[in-house]
Amino acid sequence: MSAALASAPLSEPLPHTAAGMAPAALPMGRDDLFARLRPIIAADLAPQVHKIDHEGIYPEVAMRSFGQAGAFAAHVGAKPDLVTAIEAMTLAGEHCLSTAFCIWCQDALGWYLAQSQNAAPREALLGKVAQGQLLGGTGLSNPMKSFFGIENLKLRGRRVKGGYEVSGGLPWVSNLGDDHLFGAVFELADAPQHRVMAVIDCSREDIVLRQSTHFLALEGTRTMAVNFRKAFIPDSMVLAEPVDGFIKRIRAGFILLQAGMAFGLIQGCINLMRGTEKGLGHINRYLPEQPAMFEDALAAMRATVHDLAVTPFETDPAYWRAVIEARLAAGEWSLKAAQAAMLHAGASGYIVGAPAQRRLRESYFVAIVTPATKQLRKMLADLDAK
Ligand SMILES: Cc1cc2nc3c(=O)[nH]c(=O)nc-3n(C[C@H](O)[C@H](O)[C@H](O)COP(=O)(O)OP(=O)(O)OC[C@H]3O[C@@H](n4cnc5c(N)ncnc54)[C@H](O)[C@@H]3O)c2cc1C
């Protein structure tokens, strides 16, 4: 193991600064950022949501514009501002969960790079990822399940000169393309407890992408199967080795950032419910779940998540439990809000192309993407058993 790559103590600030990461000459206050994002959403995203959902169109134009506007930069500076990142994702998620998920993928990639102790990938890639010049995601679903005793790691490597040779496959990695990047974890064939995390460059010939599965929602997220064919991963792309301390460092941020998907989806469902009030309010008022209930729940979840997101490196077990509980609530409220939106919309929500049925299909994703509801419940049960 290289000493330079060993994980730093969890509470220690990392040696890099935000210099060069934020798009140059842009005011970086939260309100300035949101003021730049809203017209992009109106022009490049809102008119595309049906195509993204129905035709699987990848929202690349919007993603590049979000990056230029600074949407992927707030959480990767010297003082990580996860709240701004979450709320930027929320703005997009209000219209489209595929896009919010692509933003999360991009944010997760930036998060790994920003937290790495290896200067090489950070210096080469972080600025471009933060500005959306390089797009990509994360193949951490399998490792996140593996670290919590649910399944074995799917990638295996061996040390070779100047790096590692890695084989295996990941069934689903999103926000990918031929020139995209993603974070992945592999174990060493001769020492399975020794796990390494690296950034994978999809443009390599020994990394093969295949888009063979189609999904009932999130089809526009460029979700691919990735095959590692004795892929060479140079030391300059290694994020952490061994990975254990690094995973502990990034895990709360990884999970909390996902709140942006839930908040956006729930807000979108509230908007749909409110939108029916004029024509159907006289009858919808008999439904037990009203938009005000979701507004209250959303405000409470926001307050909790914002609090937690201020200290993503906190090591207290009570903090970790609160993060898991917040993530569980986000998934469960997403399901409830989408179901309520369907009931408020009535028959018009059941038509192909109607936003309510799209939001319903999207909502399940918040609850099944890693860490899925069942994994979160296992994690809580494991904490209880300690
Ligand atoms: C649209 C979409 C996008 C996703 N994007 C990403 C991503 O960017 N990065 C990432 O790491 N993960 C991604 N995933 C995987 C996701 O995070 C979850 O791991 C997945 O939904 C299953 O989680 P689970 O805990 O319910 O496992 P289960 O559904 O219980 O599955 C257990 C295991 O079987 C595998 N599996 C189940 N069905 C199949 C199948 N048909 N083919 C191959 N393997 C299968 C699962 O991957 C998992 O490892 C994506 C999934 C979907 C549906």
PDBQT file of the ligand as one rigid body, heavy atoms in Angstrom, charges set to zero:
ROOT
HETATM    1  C1  LIG A 401     -32.194   2.694 -13.511  1.00  0.00    +0.000 C 
HETATM    2  C2  LIG A 401     -31.136   2.197 -12.579  1.00  0.00    +0.000 A 
HETATM    3  C3  LIG A 401     -29.952   2.881 -12.485  1.00  0.00    +0.000 A 
HETATM    4  C4  LIG A 401     -28.940   2.430 -11.636  1.00  0.00    +0.000 A 
HETATM    5  N1  LIG A 401     -27.758   3.111 -11.586  1.00  0.00    +0.000 NA
HETATM    6  C5  LIG A 401     -26.758   2.667 -10.804  1.00  0.00    +0.000 A 
HETATM    7  C6  LIG A 401     -25.511   3.343 -10.759  1.00  0.00    +0.000 A 
HETATM    8  O1  LIG A 401     -25.298   4.389 -11.382  1.00  0.00    +0.000 OA
HETATM    9  N2  LIG A 401     -24.535   2.816 -10.000  1.00  0.00    +0.000 N 
HETATM   10  C7  LIG A 401     -24.701   1.672  -9.277  1.00  0.00    +0.000 A 
HETATM   11  O2  LIG A 401     -23.752   1.236  -8.624  1.00  0.00    +0.000 OA
HETATM   12  N3  LIG A 401     -25.887   1.026  -9.264  1.00  0.00    +0.000 NA
HETATM   13  C8  LIG A 401     -26.914   1.487 -10.009  1.00  0.00    +0.000 A 
HETATM   14  N4  LIG A 401     -28.119   0.851 -10.008  1.00  0.00    +0.000 N 
HETATM   15  C9  LIG A 401     -28.327  -0.271  -9.073  1.00  0.00    +0.000 C 
HETATM   16  C10 LIG A 401     -29.136   0.197  -7.875  1.00  0.00    +0.000 C 
HETATM   17  O3  LIG A 401     -28.432   1.123  -7.100  1.00  0.00    +0.000 OA
HETATM   18  C11 LIG A 401     -29.488  -0.991  -6.983  1.00  0.00    +0.000 C 
HETATM   19  O4  LIG A 401     -28.346  -1.703  -6.662  1.00  0.00    +0.000 OA
HETATM   20  C12 LIG A 401     -30.416  -1.912  -7.659  1.00  0.00    +0.000 C 
HETATM   21  O5  LIG A 401     -31.594  -1.175  -7.922  1.00  0.00    +0.000 OA
HETATM   22  C13 LIG A 401     -30.734  -3.157  -6.818  1.00  0.00    +0.000 C 
HETATM   23  O6  LIG A 401     -30.699  -2.854  -5.479  1.00  0.00    +0.000 OA
HETATM   24  P1  LIG A 401     -31.304  -3.811  -4.390  1.00  0.00    +0.000 P 
HETATM   25  O7  LIG A 401     -30.623  -3.487  -3.119  1.00  0.00    +0.000 OA
HETATM   26  O8  LIG A 401     -32.784  -3.717  -4.424  1.00  0.00    +0.000 OA
HETATM   27  O9  LIG A 401     -30.823  -5.265  -4.841  1.00  0.00    +0.000 OA
HETATM   28  P2  LIG A 401     -31.680  -6.447  -5.443  1.00  0.00    +0.000 P 
HETATM   29  O10 LIG A 401     -32.640  -6.001  -6.481  1.00  0.00    +0.000 OA
HETATM   30  O11 LIG A 401     -32.158  -7.219  -4.290  1.00  0.00    +0.000 OA
HETATM   31  O12 LIG A 401     -30.575  -7.245  -6.230  1.00  0.00    +0.000 OA
HETATM   32  C14 LIG A 401     -29.521  -7.991  -5.677  1.00  0.00    +0.000 C 
HETATM   33  C15 LIG A 401     -28.394  -8.013  -6.663  1.00  0.00    +0.000 C 
HETATM   34  O13 LIG A 401     -28.762  -8.581  -7.927  1.00  0.00    +0.000 OA
HETATM   35  C16 LIG A 401     -28.410  -7.679  -8.979  1.00  0.00    +0.000 C 
HETATM   36  N5  LIG A 401     -29.433  -7.784 -10.031  1.00  0.00    +0.000 N 
HETATM   37  C17 LIG A 401     -30.762  -7.836  -9.846  1.00  0.00    +0.000 A 
HETATM   38  N6  LIG A 401     -31.367  -7.944 -11.052  1.00  0.00    +0.000 NA
HETATM   39  C18 LIG A 401     -30.397  -7.975 -11.968  1.00  0.00    +0.000 A 
HETATM   40  C19 LIG A 401     -30.386  -8.088 -13.369  1.00  0.00    +0.000 A 
HETATM   41  N7  LIG A 401     -31.508  -8.187 -14.093  1.00  0.00    +0.000 N 
HETATM   42  N8  LIG A 401     -29.197  -8.063 -13.995  1.00  0.00    +0.000 NA
HETATM   43  C20 LIG A 401     -28.069  -7.980 -13.301  1.00  0.00    +0.000 A 
HETATM   44  N9  LIG A 401     -28.013  -7.883 -11.976  1.00  0.00    +0.000 NA
HETATM   45  C21 LIG A 401     -29.156  -7.886 -11.323  1.00  0.00    +0.000 A 
HETATM   46  C22 LIG A 401     -28.435  -6.313  -8.347  1.00  0.00    +0.000 C 
HETATM   47  O14 LIG A 401     -27.572  -5.386  -9.004  1.00  0.00    +0.000 OA
HETATM   48  C23 LIG A 401     -27.913  -6.594  -6.961  1.00  0.00    +0.000 C 
HETATM   49  O15 LIG A 401     -26.534  -6.588  -6.972  1.00  0.00    +0.000 OA
HETATM   50  C24 LIG A 401     -29.150   1.265 -10.847  1.00  0.00    +0.000 A 
HETATM   51  C25 LIG A 401     -30.369   0.586 -10.924  1.00  0.00    +0.000 A 
HETATM   52  C26 LIG A 401     -31.352   1.029 -11.777  1.00  0.00    +0.000 A 
HETATM   53  C27 LIG A 401     -32.639   0.272 -11.823  1.00  0.00    +0.000 C 
ENDROOT
TORSDOF 0
